[in-house]
Amino acid sequence: MSSDLNSLKQTISQAFSLARSADVEQPIDLARLGTFLVQVDETFSPHKYGAEKLRPLLEKVSDVVQVVKDDSIYPPRYFVTHLTSGAERPVIATILGDSNASKASAPITLMRQSTQTSPAKLNEFAFIHSDKWTRLAELARPEPWGDDKDPHFYLKNYVRHTYSRLVYEDKVKVCGEMAAFNTGLVDRRFQPVYALLKTNERGAPPWFLDSFCVAGENFAGKQLVKIFRELPEAAYYFNNPADIFFDVNAQIYTDWEHIIEENIDRIPVELLKRTTQDFNVKSCNGMTEEEIDEYKDEVAAYLKKDDFAYRMIMDAFRRAMDLALKKVRWNYKTAIPVYYSSRNKLHMLLPLCLISEERVDVALVVERTDSGNYQAHTIYPLEWAYTNSRLIARPESEWLRASAK
């Protein structure tokens, strides 16, 4: 078994080397790392090493890699860092809030550490009672903040993302036993809404939310202006204003393997039925995570044998991308900026009409590269696209606003 693990460690090291040569930064998305592992070893499979999935397999070699769950983004994802030196683990642990770290130093650590390895987490900074989310939803301008399970699901996600960016920009203010940050939201009069926090005398996390408030109004708002001479600034996402405009003259290069094979559950069933033969196309609605993974493996295996079907799906995406670029030329607001907190980078969302020109099915996530071209990384269901884009501003494009209704 030790020889197998040594072989696995060597394969992992080669996969990370391949990722670096492809200019892929660490930490690497778990699914993305899987593609590099297969490129290194065509026969690679977690089953080969006695594991059902990649994540539990990597946890067996924790001296070589560290797997971190990033639940500050939606949907939650896992990222992997290659531990090339003993100094890397303490850095990651400090940013995430190591249980052995002193509670007194936690706020300072969170505010000063870079978030390039992992974004700061709001739940490790402050406790927020459920009633407070109701207060914020009532205070802020009305938006579709919830889903069927949680009326404040998207609102919570928005504030968590915002907090992560504020930590990166060092905009969370602390004065004695009080802390505050700007939520980036406004009330019905367009007055900024702030979060006012107090020291948590019960221990961890170090703070608890006292109130969401407007400066100078009610008890909390008056406390805010009394304690903080300069009020916390809102998060800012653009180093260059040009970042929010899509360059229609640039090329888009696509990670077809990830978009098609690893995200088959996001592709319309109707498209798969049109492009495949002798394959039982299924809807992933109602499937468990394990069932979806098994179905993805089945589709990937089928597409590796049916090159014609693979090209048909790619052609459908290319036509949808061409149409999206035409829409961007007509209205630049069609391309929507989105903040990717785990890497502290901006991406753009493009609408893809895969079945009919009258209906947007998914959003294509693209990133501007150093060359000036774009890399298409993945596709998002529309509700994910809305949730992530809302972090920067309430989307004005009709194709995405419609998904939130």
N, C-alpha and C positions, 0 to 999 in steps of 0.2 A: 504493500500500500504506500509506503514511503517513497518508493521509486515512482509510483504513479503521480504522487503529489509533486515530486521534483520535476517530473515531465510537465505537469500542469503549470507549475510556477514558471518554467522556461517558456511555455506557450504564452502565458499571460504577459511576460516581459516583452516577448516579440510582438504581441498585439499592441502594447502601449508604444513600442518603438514605431510600429507601422502607423499608429494614430498620430504620433508627433510628426512623422514625415508627411502626413496629410494635413498638417496644421490644425489638428483637432486638439483643443485645450483640455486640460484636466480641471476638475473631475469630469469623467466621461459618462454620459448617459448609459445606464446598464444595457439597454437594448443595442445601443450603438457599439458598445464594447463587444457584444456578442458577434456582430458582423465582422469585426477585426479578428476575433478568435477563429472564426471559420476561414477567413482569408489566410491565416497562418497555417491552420490545419484543417483541410477539407473534411476530415472525419470527426472534427470536434463535436462533442455533445456532452451535456452534463451527465447523461446516463453512462457514458464511457468511464466516468470517475465515481459512479455510484450515487449520483444525485438526480433528483427529479427536475430541478430548475437551476438556472444559472446563479441566482442570488445565494441560495444555501450552499452551492458549490464554492463560491468565492469566500464565504464565511469560514470554510475549512482551511483557507490559507490567509488568515487574518494578519500574518506576519509580512505578507507581500502586498496585499491590497486592503483598503478600507472602504466599506460600503456604507453610504449615508443616505437616509431617507429624507427627501426634501418635501415636507408637507406645507411649506409656505407658498407653493405654487399649486395651481389647479390644472389638471389632476395631479395628485402627489406622484413623485417619481423617485427613482433610486439612481445615485451617482457613485462612481467608483474612482478612487485615487490610488495610484501606484506608489507604494511606500518605498521610495528609493533610498531614503535615509531615515535614521531614527528620529530626526528633528521634525518630521512632517506630522506624525500622529499628535503630539502635544498641541501643535498649532490648530489642527482641525478640532480637537477636543475642546480647546479654549473657546473657539468661535461658537461651537454648538452648545456650550455650557456644560463642561465636565462636572459630574456630581462631586468630584473631589476638590473642585475649586472653591475658594472661600466665597461665601454668599455676599460678603461686604464688597468684594471687588467686582462682582458680576456686572453691575450697570456700566462701570468704567470700561471693562473689557469689551462689552458688546458695542459700546459707542466708538471705540478706537480701532478695533480690528477691521481689516479689510474683509469684504464679503466675497472675494473672488473664489474662495474655496467652498464656502457654503453661506447662503444668506442668513442674516440674523433672524431669530424666531421670536415673534411677539409673545407667544405663550411661555417662553423662558424668561421674558422680561417683566411681564405683568399679568396678574389675574384679572379677568374681566367677567363680571357676573352677567348672566343671560339677560337680565332686565336692562342692562346698559345698551345692549344691541337694539332693543325695542326703542329706547330713548333716542338713539342715534338715527334710526330709520324714520322716526317721527320728526326729528329736528332737521334732517337734511332734505334737500329737494327730492320729490318723489321719483323713484326709479324702480325697475323690477329687481328687487334685491334678494329674492328667495326662490326656492323651488318647492316641489310637492312635500318634501321631507322636512325642510328647515326654511322658515320665512325670511331668515337673515343669512342664508348660506353665502350668497355672492357678496353681501356687505362685509361679512367677516373676512372673506378671501381678499377683498379690496383693501381693507385696513391692514391685514397682515403683509400684503405686498408693499403697501405704502410705507409701513414701518421699516421693512427691510431696506428700502431705498433711502429712507431718512437716516438710518444708522450709517449707511455707506457714505452719505454726504455730511455726517456729523451734525445733524440738525435736531436731534432729540436733546432737549434742554433739561438740566438738573440744577436745582437750587435748594440746598439743604435737604429737607425731607419731602420735597415736592419735585415732580418731573412733569414735562408737558411736550406734546408734539402736535403738529398741524396735520389734520386728517386729509387735507386736500379737498374736502367736501364743503359745500356752502348751504346755508339755510334758504328759505324761500325768498329772502331779501338779498341773497347773494353775499351774506356775511360769512366769513370763514368759520369753520367749526374746528375746535381744538379738543384734544384729549388731556385732561388734568389727572395726574396720578399722585398717590401718596405712598410713603414707605410701608411695606408689608411687614408688620410686626410679628407675623406668624412664621416668617422665614422665607422660603422659596415659593414662587418667584419673588424677587426683591421688591416689586412694586405691585399695587393694585389700582385699578381705575376708579377714581372718585366720581368723575362725571365727564360727559361730552358737553361742551358749552360754547357759547359765543362770547367773545371778549367784552367785559364790562357789563354783562347782563346776568341777572340772578346771582345767587351766592357764589357758585363756582366760577362764573365769568368775572366777577369782581375779585375773587381770590387770584385768578390768573394774572390780571393786570397789576395787582398789588405786589405779587411776588416776582414776576418777570418783567424787567424794564423793557427788554426787546422780546417781542413775542416770537415763537418758533416759526420758521419759514416753511413753506410748502415744498414738497419734493419737486425736483427738476430733473428731467430725463434726457435732455438734449445738450450735447457738447457743441453741436453744430446744428443750427436751424434747418440746414439742408437735409438732415437725417430723416426728417418727417415726410420728405417728398420722394416718391419712387422714380428712379431713372429709367424711363421706358426705352432708352437707347442701349442699356446694358444687357448682357446675356444672363439667362437663368440656367444654372446647371442643377440637375435633380438627382437626389439619392433615391433612385427608383426602388432599389431593394428594400429600403426601410419603409418608404411610403406605401408600396403595394403589398409586399409580403408580410411586413410586420404590423401593418395597420389595416388589414383586410376588413376588420370589424367596423371601420369608419367609411368604407367605400359602399355606395349604394348597392343593395342586393340586385336591383334591376340591371345595373351595369355588368355585374358578374354573370348574371344569367344570359346576357346578350353576347358575352365574349368567351364563354366556356362551353365545352361540350363534354358529355359523359362525366359530369361532376355534379355532385349533390350540393348546390348552393344553399346556404342556410342564413337565416337572420340571427344575429347575435343577441338580440333583445331577449332578456330573461335568462341568458346563459350565465353560469358562474365564471369566475376568473379562470379556473382550471379548464373549463370546457372551451372558453374562448381561445386559450393558449393551444389546446389540442386542435381546434378548428384551424387556427392560423398555420400550424405545422402541416395540416392536411393540404391547405390551399397552396402553401409554399412548395410542398413536394409536387403537387399537380402542375404548378406553373413552371417548375424546373424541367418538366417533361413536355409541356405544351408551349413551345416558343411562340406559336402563332397567337394563342390566347394572351400571352404576356404582352406581345406587341400591340394587340388590339386595345388592351387596357391602357398602355402607354399612349397610344394614339388619341384615346378619349381624353386623357389628361392634357396632352399637348394642345388639342383643339380648345379645351377649356381655358388653358393658360393664354392662348392667343386671343380669345375673346376677352379675358380679364385685362390684358394689356390694352386692347382697344377701348375698354371702358375707362381705364386709367388716363389714356390720352384725351378722352372726352371730358373726364372729371377727375382731377388729381385726388380728390377725397375718397375715391374708390379704394385706393391702397391705404390701409390703416396701420399706424405704428403700434407695436406692442412691446412691452418691457419684459425681458426674460431675466428674472431676479437671480436665478442660480448662477448665471454667468455675467450679470450686470451689463447686459447688452440689449440693444434695440433690434427688433425684427420687424418685418412688414407682413401684413395679411392681404392675400389676394382672393377674391371670390371665384370659385370654380363651379361652373355649371356642367355637370357630367352627363346628365340625362336630357335636359331641356334648357334652351337659352333663357327661358322665363323663370327658372328656379335655381337658386344657389344651393348646392349640396354640401360642400365643405369649404374650409378656408385653407389656402396653401401658405405655409409659414416659410418665409425667405429671409436670409441674412445677407447684408452687404459685406463683401469680402474686401481685402486690401487692394485687390486688382481693380475694384470698381464694379465687378460683376456680382451676381447674386447666387447664393447657394440655397436651394430649396431643401429644407430639412425634413418636414413632416406635413401632415394635414390635421386640421382640427375640426371636430363637429362645431356647428355654429354657436352652440351655447358656450362651449369652451372659448371660442374666439371672442365672443362678446365679453365674457368674464375677464379675460386677460387684457383685452384692449381697453376696457373701462378703467384700468389702472391709471393710464395717462390722461384720458379725457373721455367724456361721454361720447360714444361714436355718433358721427353725424351722417355716415353713409347709410342709405336706405337698406342696402342688402343685409347689413349687420343689425341695424335697429329693428328690422322686422323679426329677427330671430329672438328678440327679447320680449316680444309682445305675447 
